[in-house]
């Protein structure tokens, strides 16, 4: 249960947290273009009294709290980037008890809870129990960010990480399996020409269409869940031109290593044809846990489920997902991902957070973080 001190902090800082959410949500932060949110979060932490805050080459904002040289650490992170390409302020509005803004839930509401929890332990001088704490506002979780922020944290701290938490998604689910993926930029090139004068020549769009047709004929494995998708396609010059070049972004996903290996073989066979160039633009691993680490991960999941049910009165569901936890789980590090708000519309411009859910989310986040403090 939350201490009276923490409960009082949540109550007295409710409006501050709401204003912080409103401010950050409007700062554009496409994956690989998170500089403005990075600078805001770093300055905010420094201004509230955090010592030793730094940014790394992956554009993570890191606040090491009670971390000793070569000592164990527990990671708490929420990602700064959103799926939207906007470089101008994102539109914010409040209506009908909803806070509406692209990216407001995924992942800004969770990011605010990382920041506010960091402020609470800093202002009250709390001491960690057995490991230092890394509060991380991380980069590159979405799309072609390719989990670069999480990768860098795991690269830097490695086996020192005892447990890894990602606040991401809603408060009604816990990510129970890591879904891996491979993502490709596929380019078709042909001689091209005039649609009438050179009729009969290979068209790059036609070539790409054949590739897409073959992808959608794949019979996925029955064990686990394996999927594929062609997400974007572009190319050609004009209606009366035989296209010389066409491009597509495609992916496959699976919640097990065997599924990934199967799809890798299928995709490579389909891509092996004249006029096709392939670039791997994203790779997310599945989990690779020892029995001991699996037991520790299961304990983290059960604790999260019990905590959210106690605070919200609702049971969360277990779901597979692709999150920042893919990286530590692939390295054998116990990790868990769950959210701290209710809402809907993630990855759409109609995304919203239910305003009344914020206080419950604060309690979930604070209770989780404070379980690692004296």
C-alpha positions in Angstrom: 0.0 0.0 0.0 1.1 3.5 -0.7 2.5 5.4 2.3 0.6 8.5 3.6 3.5 10.6 2.3 3.2 9.2 -1.3 -0.6 9.5 -1.2 -0.4 13.1 -0.1 2.2 13.9 -2.8 -0.1 12.5 -5.5 -3.0 14.6 -4.1 -1.1 17.8 -3.9 0.7 17.4 -7.2 -2.3 16.3 -9.3 -2.6 19.6 -11.2 1.2 19.8 -11.7 1.1 16.3 -13.2 -1.8 17.2 -15.5 -0.1 20.3 -16.7 3.1 18.2 -17.3 1.1 15.8 -19.4 -0.5 18.6 -21.4 2.9 20.2 -22.1 4.8 17.0 -23.1 2.0 15.6 -25.2 2.1 18.6 -27.5 5.9 18.4 -28.1 6.5 16.5 -31.4 8.6 13.4 -31.1 8.7 11.1 -34.1 11.0 8.1 -33.6 14.6 9.2 -34.3 13.5 12.8 -33.9 13.0 13.0 -30.2 15.4 15.8 -29.5 12.8 18.3 -28.3 11.2 16.0 -25.8 14.7 14.8 -24.7 15.7 18.4 -23.9 12.5 19.1 -22.1 12.7 16.0 -19.9 16.3 16.6 -19.1 15.7 20.2 -18.1 12.6 19.3 -16.1 14.5 16.7 -14.1 17.4 19.0 -13.4 15.1 21.9 -12.4 13.3 19.7 -9.8 16.6 18.8 -8.2 17.8 15.6 -9.9 21.6 15.2 -9.7 23.6 13.4 -12.4 21.0 13.5 -15.2 22.6 12.8 -18.6 21.7 11.9 -22.2 23.4 9.2 -24.2 24.0 8.7 -27.9 20.7 7.0 -28.4 18.9 10.1 -27.0 17.8 8.5 -23.8 17.4 10.8 -20.7 18.9 8.9 -17.8 18.6 9.8 -14.1 20.7 7.4 -12.0 19.4 7.4 -8.4 21.4 5.8 -5.7 23.5 4.0 -8.4 27.0 2.9 -7.4 29.9 2.1 -9.6 29.4 -1.4 -11.0 26.5 -2.0 -8.6 23.2 -3.6 -9.5 20.4 -1.5 -10.9 16.6 -1.7 -11.5 15.4 0.1 -14.6 12.1 2.1 -14.9 11.5 3.5 -18.3 8.8 5.0 -20.5 9.4 6.1 -24.1 9.3 9.6 -25.4 8.7 8.9 -29.1 5.3 8.7 -30.8 4.2 7.1 -34.1 3.2 10.4 -35.7 5.6 12.2 -38.0 4.5 15.8 -37.0 7.3 18.3 -36.3 4.9 21.0 -35.2 3.0 20.9 -31.9 0.5 18.1 -31.6 -3.2 19.1 -31.1 -4.5 18.9 -27.5 -8.1 19.1 -26.4 -10.2 18.1 -23.4 -13.8 17.0 -23.8 -16.2 14.8 -22.0 -13.7 13.7 -19.4 -11.1 12.7 -22.0 -7.7 14.1 -22.7 -7.2 14.0 -26.4 -3.9 14.2 -28.3 -2.0 11.9 -30.6 0.4 9.9 -28.4 -1.2 11.1 -25.1 -1.4 7.6 -23.9 1.3 5.8 -25.9 3.4 6.8 -24.2 3.1 10.3 -22.7 0.9 9.5 -19.7 3.3 6.7 -18.7 6.3 9.0 -19.2 4.8 11.6 -16.8 4.5 8.9 -14.2 8.2 8.1 -14.5 9.0 11.8 -14.0 6.7 12.3 -11.1 7.9 9.2 -9.3 11.4 10.4 -9.8 10.5 13.8 -8.3 8.9 12.2 -5.3 11.9 10.0 -4.3 14.2 12.9 -5.0 12.3 15.5 -2.9 12.0 13.0 0.0 15.6 11.7 -0.2 14.4 8.1 -0.2 17.0 5.3 -0.2 16.9 2.3 -2.6 16.9 -1.2 -1.0 19.3 -3.5 -2.7 20.0 -1.8 -6.1 20.3 1.6 -7.6 17.4 3.0 -9.7 17.6 4.1 -13.3 14.8 6.4 -14.3 14.9 6.5 -18.1 12.9 8.6 -20.6 13.9 6.5 -23.6 13.9 6.9 -27.3 13.1 4.7 -30.3 10.4 2.4 -29.1 8.0 2.9 -32.0 8.3 1.7 -35.6 11.7 2.1 -37.1 13.1 3.4 -33.9 14.0 -0.3 -33.5 14.1 -0.2 -29.7 17.4 1.8 -29.9 16.9 3.4 -26.5 16.3 0.1 -24.7 19.2 -1.5 -26.6 21.6 1.2 -25.4 20.5 0.9 -21.8 21.0 -2.9 -21.9 24.4 -2.4 -23.7 25.6 0.0 -21.0 24.4 -1.7 -17.9 24.1 -5.4 -19.1 24.2 -8.0 -16.3 24.0 -5.2 -13.6 20.2 -5.0 -14.4 18.3 -7.0 -11.8 14.8 -6.1 -13.1 13.5 -4.0 -16.0 10.2 -2.2 -16.1 8.6 -0.5 -19.1 5.6 1.7 -18.4 3.8 1.4 -21.7 0.2 0.7 -22.8 -2.9 0.8 -20.7 -3.6 -0.3 -17.2 -5.8 -3.2 -18.1 -3.1 -5.4 -19.6 0.4 -6.9 -18.8 2.7 -7.9 -21.6 3.4 -11.6 -21.0 5.4 -12.6 -24.1 7.9 -10.7 -26.3 6.8 -10.6 -29.9 9.8 -10.4 -32.2 9.9 -9.0 -35.7 12.0 -8.4 -38.8 11.2 -5.3 -41.0 12.4 -4.8 -44.6 12.5 -2.0 -47.2 12.1 -3.7 -50.5 12.9 -2.0 -53.8 12.0 -3.2 -57.3 13.9 -1.7 -60.2 13.3 -2.2 -63.9 14.2 -0.6 -67.3 10.9 1.3 -67.4 9.7 3.4 -70.4 6.7 4.8 -72.1 3.4 3.1 -71.4 2.5 2.9 -75.1 5.8 3.0 -77.0 7.5 0.5 -74.7 4.5 -1.7 -73.8 5.5 -5.1 -72.6 8.5 -4.1 -70.5 8.6 -5.2 -66.9 7.0 -2.6 -64.6 8.6 -2.2 -61.1 5.1 -1.9 -59.5 4.1 -5.1 -61.2 7.3 -6.8 -59.9 6.5 -5.6 -56.4 2.9 -6.8 -56.7 4.2 -10.3 -57.5 6.3 -10.2 -54.3 3.3 -9.0 -52.3 1.2 -11.7 -53.7 3.7 -14.4 -52.7 4.0 -13.0 -49.2 0.2 -13.1 -48.7 0.2 -16.8 -49.9 2.4 -17.8 -46.9 0.8 -20.3 -44.6 2.0 -19.3 -41.1 2.9 -21.9 -38.5 0.1 -23.1 -36.3 2.1 -23.0 -33.0 2.2 -19.6 -31.3 1.2 -16.6 -33.3 3.0 -15.6 -36.4 1.9 -12.7 -38.8 3.1 -10.7 -41.7 2.1 -7.4 -43.2 2.9 -5.0 -46.1 2.6 -1.6 -44.5 3.4 1.0 -47.2 4.0 0.9 -51.0 5.1 3.7 -53.3 6.7 4.2 -56.7 6.2 5.1 -60.3 6.4 8.4 -62.1 3.1 9.1 -64.0 0.1 7.3 -65.4 1.7 6.9 -68.8 5.1 5.7 -67.6 6.2 2.1 -67.0 7.5 2.4 -63.5 11.3 2.1 -63.1 11.2 1.9 -59.3 8.8 1.0 -56.5 9.3 0.5 -52.8 7.5 -1.2 -49.9 7.9 -1.6 -46.2 6.9 -5.0 -44.9 7.4 -7.1 -41.8 6.8 -10.4 -40.1 6.3 -11.1 -36.4 6.2 -14.0 -34.1 6.0 -14.7 -30.4 8.5 -17.5 -30.7 12.0 -18.0 -32.2 10.8 -20.9 -34.4 8.2 -18.7 -36.0 10.7 -16.0 -36.7 13.1 -18.5 -38.3 10.3 -20.0 -40.5 9.3 -16.5 -41.7 12.9 -15.5 -42.4 13.3 -18.5 -44.7 10.0 -17.8 -46.5 10.7 -14.0 -47.0 14.2 -14.6 -48.2 13.0 -17.1 -50.8 10.4 -14.7 -52.0 12.9 -11.8 -52.2 15.4 -13.9 -54.3 14.5 -12.7 -57.8 16.0 -10.4 -60.4 15.4 -6.6 -59.9 14.7 -6.8 -56.2 16.9 -5.1 -53.5 16.2 -5.7 -49.8 17.3 -3.8 -46.7 16.7 -4.9 -43.2 15.5 -1.8 -41.4 14.3 -3.3 -38.1 14.9 -6.3 -36.0 13.3 -7.1 -32.6 14.2 -10.3 -30.8 12.0 -12.7 -29.0 12.7 -13.6 -25.4 15.5 -16.0 -24.4 15.2 -16.7 -20.7 16.8 -19.3 -18.5 14.4 -21.2 -16.2 15.5 -19.0 -13.3 15.0 -15.8 -15.3 11.6 -17.1 -16.5 10.6 -17.6 -12.9 11.7 -14.1 -12.0 9.8 -12.6 -14.9 6.7 -14.5 -13.9 7.0 -13.1 -10.4 7.2 -9.6 -11.8 4.1 -10.2 -13.9 2.2 -11.6 -10.9 3.2 -8.7 -8.8 2.0 -6.2 -11.4 -1.3 -8.0 -11.9 -1.9 -8.1 -8.1 -0.9 -4.4 -7.7 -3.3 -3.2 -10.4 -6.2 -5.3 -9.2 -5.7 -4.0 -5.7 -5.6 -0.4 -6.8 -8.1 -0.4 -9.6 -10.4 -3.2 -8.5 -10.1 -4.7 -12.0 -8.2 -7.6 -13.3 -5.7 -7.1 -16.1 -5.3 -9.5 -19.0 -2.0 -11.0 -20.2 -1.1 -10.2 -23.8 1.9 -10.7 -26.1 3.5 -7.6 -27.4 6.5 -5.9 -28.9 7.9 -3.4 -26.4 11.1 -2.1 -24.9 11.2 -5.3 -22.8 12.0 -7.3 -25.9 15.7 -6.4 -25.5 16.3 -7.3 -21.9 14.1 -10.5 -22.3 16.3 -11.5 -25.2 19.4 -11.1 -23.0 17.9 -13.2 -20.2 17.0 -10.2 -18.0 13.7 -10.4 -16.1 11.4 -7.6 -17.5 7.8 -6.6 -17.5 5.7 -4.1 -19.3 2.3 -2.6 -18.3 0.5 0.7 -18.5 -0.7 3.3 -16.0 -3.9 4.8 -17.6 -7.2 3.9 -19.2 -8.0 5.2 -22.6 -8.1 4.1 -26.3 -7.1 5.0 -29.8 -3.4 4.3 -29.5 -1.6 4.9 -32.8 -4.5 7.0 -34.2 -5.1 10.8 -34.1 -8.2 10.1 -32.1 -6.2 8.8 -29.1 -7.4 9.7 -25.7 -6.8 9.1 -22.0 -9.6 9.0 -19.5 -8.9 11.9 -17.1 -10.3 10.1 -14.1 -7.9 7.2 -14.6 -4.8 9.3 -14.0 -4.8 9.1 -10.2 -5.1 5.4 -10.3 -2.2 5.3 -12.7 -0.1 7.5 -10.4 -0.8 5.0 -7.6 0.2 2.0 -9.7 3.4 3.7 -10.9 4.4 5.0 -7.4 3.6 1.7 -5.7 5.7 -0.2 -8.3 8.7 2.2 -8.0 8.5 2.5 -4.2 8.6 -1.3 -3.7 12.3 -1.0 -4.5 12.9 1.7 -1.8 13.4 1.4 2.0 
